[in-house]
Structure formats: C-alpha cells, structure tokens
Amino acid sequence: MRAITPGGPFEPEAAWKELAAEARAKPWLLAMLNRYGSRLYAPFLANYRRLRGQPAHSTRRLKRRLGLGLAGAALVLALAGMGIGPRQAFANSITVDGATCDLIEAIANANDTATGQPKTDCAAGDPTGADTIVLNADVTLTAPDNDTYGYTGLPVITSEITLSGQGHTTSRSAGAQLPFRVMAVGSGGALTLESATVSGGIAGNIVSSQAGGPSPAEEGGGILTLGDLAVANSTISGNSATAGGGLGAYGVSMSVSNSLISGNTAGGYGGGMFTFYSSAIL
C-alpha cells in the first residue's frame, strides 16, 4: 500500500486502500464497510481530505480518542454525517464460558428486542443496538435449534452481532443424529465473524442438486447468510451442502478477509462458497 504524505497530493484510491487495510484489523470497521459499501465512498473521501488539512495536533487527538488511524477516523465522521453510529465499536459484550452461558443462549439475548435478556444465564444484550459475543471455549452442537432455513444448530441471527471466537471452534458434533448447518444469518441480521472456526455442518442433499438451483435450505453447511456478513481471520472447513459447502449467500453482499475456506464439499455448486444473486469482497 502506498503511503500518503501529509500535505502531499490527495489520492482517493490510496486513501480508500488505507481504509481497507485498517478495516482488516478492526472487525467493526469491516462490518461498516460491508454494510454501507459505496454509500460511504464520497463522504469518507471528503472527511479524509478535511482531516489531512487540519493541524497535526488536532488530528492526533481525534485519532487517539477514537483509537483509529486517519482513515478510520474519517470513516467514523462519514458515518456520523449519515446519521449512522458505529455501534459495533461500543456494543454490549456477552461472554460464552462453556459452563454457565452457552452460545445458543447468548445469541438469544443478542437477538432479543424486548429486555435483551430472555436467558438469565448470560449477560444482557442491547435490545436496540449491536452486541459482541466472546467465545472463551469451543462450542459443540448436538442437535438443531430451529428449522427456519432447514435445520440449523444455532438460533438464526436477526440482529447486529460480532462473534469474537478468540481462536475457538463452533461445530456440529460428529455423533449428532440429524444433519444440520452450524449457523445462519436472517435477512434482517448482520454478523461479523472474527477469529473463529466453523466446521462439521451439513445442509441439504449433499449427493446431487435439484434442477433450477438450490434453495436457502440447501445452502451453507457452515454458514448460510441472507443478511450482512463479514468474515475476518477465521476458518470455515469440514462442512457440506447441496451448494456452498462452507458458506452460502442468498441475495446479499458480504466480505471475507484473511480467512481460510477449505475442505468443504458440495453435491452441486461451490464446495467452498456459493453465492446466489450475491456479491462478495474477498
């Protein structure tokens, strides 16, 4: 990435690349880029140009207060100007400890729009905002939680959630009696998956695909998304489905960065990933 010299010629492409590089290290920034995409381009560049023209001590204070670089600070200002608060950065935190609070309960609290705490074993989620779920242990699923989009091991994500895996794995148990995918994001949900592994999921008929293309129930053995999805520093492996053995996307935009999608299988389309009327930033 080309460095931008303060006071030098303004280069929009270099500024945008600087933002992309910073976002790869900040999951919530990546989620905002994925969610609002091209709408951010013009206001981001306007704020970046304005910040570059301010005294160095002023921009240093702003960057220190936000904990971001110049590009990240410009993005926050752009979001604020659009009436969008970067809630991912200040989300409620729910810790899954593998003993008291499990991942199914944590997602239920994060999804809840009434009290944020229908499951009292876990910390409350924010009924009106984003939540971060932190895994302190591996999660092994033995049965499906729901059949909203075909059998799925975890509750469908319907709110704005960052799942910080901290290197832990969420998987379908090899001894589970029923086939089911690991997780799904609903059309109104948004998931940022960070530093996590998703494995062992099964969706649809993995032998052959039906004519006319797969349905959501047949997609995404690891993850099915009908909402916003950003995957960073993660691994999706050992899953299978009719289409998109590892990851299936249905009518959405998503991003995958610094991640491994391998060892997945599909009976019809896309062993690793299948996108249907979707776009992906890789």
C-alpha positions in Angstrom: 0.0 0.0 0.0 1.4 3.4 -1.0 1.9 5.8 2.0 0.1 9.1 1.8 2.3 12.0 2.7 0.6 14.7 4.8 0.2 17.8 2.7 1.0 16.0 -0.5 -1.3 15.4 -3.5 -4.6 13.9 -2.5 -5.1 10.4 -4.0 -8.6 9.0 -3.5 -7.6 5.4 -4.4 -4.7 5.4 -2.0 -7.0 6.8 0.8 -9.6 4.0 0.2 -6.8 1.4 0.2 -5.6 2.8 3.5 -9.1 2.4 4.9 -9.4 -1.2 3.7 -6.1 -2.1 5.3 -7.2 -0.6 8.6 -10.6 -2.3 8.4 -8.9 -5.7 8.1 -7.5 -5.3 11.7 -10.8 -3.8 13.0 -13.8 -6.1 12.6 -16.4 -3.4 13.3 -14.9 -1.2 10.7 -15.0 -4.1 8.2 -18.7 -4.6 9.1 -19.5 -1.0 8.4 -17.7 -1.1 5.1 -19.6 -4.3 4.2 -22.9 -2.9 5.3 -22.9 0.5 3.7 -20.4 0.0 0.9 -20.4 2.6 -1.9 -22.6 5.0 0.1 -19.5 5.7 2.2 -17.1 6.5 -0.6 -17.8 10.1 -1.2 -18.4 11.2 2.5 -15.3 9.2 3.6 -13.1 11.0 1.0 -14.5 14.4 1.9 -13.7 13.8 5.6 -10.3 12.3 4.9 -9.3 15.3 2.8 -10.6 17.7 5.5 -8.6 15.8 8.3 -5.4 16.0 6.2 -5.8 19.7 6.0 -6.1 20.2 9.8 -3.1 20.8 12.2 -1.3 17.6 13.1 -2.0 18.1 16.9 -5.7 18.2 16.2 -5.9 15.0 14.2 -3.6 13.3 16.7 -6.1 14.0 19.5 -9.0 12.7 17.4 -7.2 9.5 16.4 -6.1 8.9 20.0 -9.7 9.4 21.3 -11.1 7.0 18.7 -8.3 4.5 18.8 -8.1 4.7 15.0 -5.8 5.8 12.2 -6.6 8.8 9.9 -8.6 6.6 7.5 -10.7 5.1 10.3 -11.3 8.5 11.9 -12.5 9.8 8.5 -14.9 6.8 8.2 -16.4 7.5 11.7 -17.0 11.1 10.7 -18.6 10.0 7.5 -20.9 7.6 9.3 -21.9 10.3 11.8 -22.7 12.6 8.9 -25.0 10.0 7.5 -26.7 9.6 10.9 -25.1 6.2 11.4 -23.4 5.5 14.8 -20.6 2.9 14.6 -22.3 0.8 17.2 -20.1 -2.2 16.6 -17.3 -0.4 18.4 -19.4 0.1 21.6 -21.5 -3.0 21.5 -22.7 -4.9 24.6 -20.4 -7.9 25.4 -21.8 -11.3 26.2 -19.2 -13.9 27.2 -19.7 -17.6 26.4 -17.8 -19.5 29.1 -18.8 -23.1 28.2 -20.3 -23.6 31.6 -23.0 -21.1 32.7 -23.6 -19.2 29.4 -23.7 -21.2 26.1 -23.7 -19.8 22.6 -27.4 -20.6 21.9 -28.4 -18.5 25.0 -26.0 -15.7 24.1 -27.5 -15.3 20.6 -31.0 -15.4 22.0 -30.1 -12.4 24.3 -28.4 -10.6 21.4 -31.4 -11.1 19.2 -33.9 -10.0 21.8 -35.6 -6.6 21.2 -37.6 -6.5 24.5 -35.3 -6.8 27.5 -32.1 -8.2 25.9 -32.0 -11.0 28.5 -34.6 -13.8 28.0 -31.8 -16.2 29.0 -30.6 -15.2 32.5 -27.6 -17.5 32.4 -25.9 -14.9 30.1 -25.3 -11.2 30.2 -28.0 -9.0 28.7 -27.8 -7.9 25.1 -28.7 -4.4 23.8 -32.4 -4.5 22.7 -31.8 -1.6 20.4 -28.2 -1.9 19.3 -25.3 -4.2 18.4 -23.8 -6.9 20.6 -20.4 -8.7 20.7 -20.4 -12.3 21.8 -17.0 -13.5 23.0 -16.2 -17.2 23.0 -14.0 -18.5 25.8 -14.4 -22.1 24.9 -15.1 -24.4 21.9 -18.8 -25.0 21.1 -20.1 -28.4 20.1 -23.7 -28.7 18.8 -25.5 -32.0 19.1 -29.0 -31.1 17.8 -30.6 -28.4 15.6 -32.0 -25.3 17.4 -34.5 -24.5 14.6 -35.6 -25.3 11.0 -36.2 -21.7 9.8 -34.0 -22.3 6.7 -33.7 -26.0 7.1 -32.1 -27.5 10.3 -29.6 -25.0 11.9 -27.6 -25.7 15.1 -27.7 -22.1 16.4 -30.5 -19.6 16.6 -30.9 -17.6 13.4 -29.1 -14.2 13.8 -31.6 -11.5 13.4 -29.7 -8.5 15.0 -26.3 -7.0 14.6 -23.7 -9.3 16.2 -20.0 -9.6 16.3 -18.9 -13.2 17.2 -15.3 -13.0 18.5 -14.1 -16.6 18.5 -10.7 -15.9 20.1 -9.4 -19.0 18.1 -12.2 -21.3 19.3 -14.3 -23.7 17.2 -18.1 -23.9 16.8 -19.0 -27.2 15.2 -21.7 -29.8 14.7 -20.9 -33.0 16.7 -19.8 -35.9 14.6 -22.2 -38.0 16.7 -25.3 -35.8 16.1 -28.2 -37.9 14.8 -29.6 -35.2 12.5 -27.8 -33.3 9.7 -27.8 -29.5 10.3 -25.8 -26.5 9.4 -23.9 -24.6 12.1 -25.3 -21.1 11.8 -27.5 -18.8 9.7 -28.0 -15.0 9.4 -31.5 -13.9 8.7 -32.5 -11.2 6.2 -32.6 -8.6 9.0 -29.4 -9.7 10.7 -25.7 -8.8 10.4 -22.8 -11.0 11.5 -19.1 -10.2 11.8 -17.2 -13.4 12.4 -13.8 -12.8 13.8 -11.0 -15.3 14.8 -13.3 -18.3 14.8 -13.6 -21.7 13.2 -16.9 -23.2 11.9 -16.9 -26.9 11.0 -18.9 -30.1 10.7 -22.2 -28.6 9.4 -24.4 -30.3 6.8 -27.2 -28.6 4.8 -29.5 -30.1 2.1 -28.9 -33.0 -0.2 -25.1 -33.4 -0.5 -25.3 -36.0 -3.2 -26.9 -34.0 -6.0 -28.6 -30.7 -6.6 -32.2 -30.1 -7.6 -32.9 -28.7 -11.0 -33.4 -24.9 -11.1 -30.8 -24.1 -8.5 -30.7 -24.6 -4.7 -33.0 -23.1 -2.1 -31.7 -21.5 1.1 -32.4 -24.7 3.0 -29.8 -26.4 0.8 -27.1 -23.8 1.1 -24.3 -23.2 3.5 -23.3 -26.2 5.5 -21.1 -24.0 7.7 -22.9 -20.6 7.4 -26.0 -19.6 5.4 -26.5 -15.8 5.1 -29.5 -13.9 4.0 -28.2 -10.8 5.8 -24.9 -8.8 6.1 -21.8 -11.0 6.7 -18.2 -10.1 7.3 -15.7 -12.9 7.9 -12.2 -12.0 9.2 -9.3 -14.0 10.4 -11.4 -17.2 10.5 -11.6 -20.7 9.2 -14.6 -22.5 7.6 -13.8 -26.1 7.0 -15.2 -29.7 7.0 -18.8 -28.7 6.1 -21.0 -29.9 3.3 -24.2 -28.9 1.5 -26.0 -29.1 -1.8 -24.5 -25.7 -2.6 -21.8 -23.7 -0.8 -20.5 -26.5 1.4 -18.7 -24.0 3.6 -20.6 -20.8 3.0 -23.9 -20.0 1.2 -25.0 -16.4 0.5 -28.5 -15.7 -0.8 -29.2 -12.2 -2.2 -26.6 -10.3 -0.1 -23.3 -8.5 -0.2 -20.5 -9.9 2.1 -16.8 -9.8 2.7 -14.2 -12.4 3.5 -10.7 -11.3 4.6 -7.6 -13.1 5.8 -9.6 -16.3 6.2 -9.4 -19.9 5.1 -12.3 -21.7 3.4 -11.1 -25.3 2.7 -12.0 -28.9 3.0 -15.7 -28.3 2.4 -17.9 -30.3 -0.1 -21.0 -29.7 -2.2 -23.2 -32.0 -4.2 -24.0 -29.4 -6.8 -22.4 -25.9 -6.7 -19.5 -24.4 -4.8 -17.7 -26.7 -2.4 -16.2 -23.8 -0.6 -18.6 -21.0 -1.2 -21.8 -20.4 -3.3 -23.3 -17.0 -3.9 -26.8 -16.7 -5.4 -27.7 -13.2 -6.5 -25.0 -12.1 -4.1 -21.7 -10.3 -4.3 -18.5 -11.0 -2.3 -15.4 -8.9 -1.5 -12.5 -11.3 -1.0 
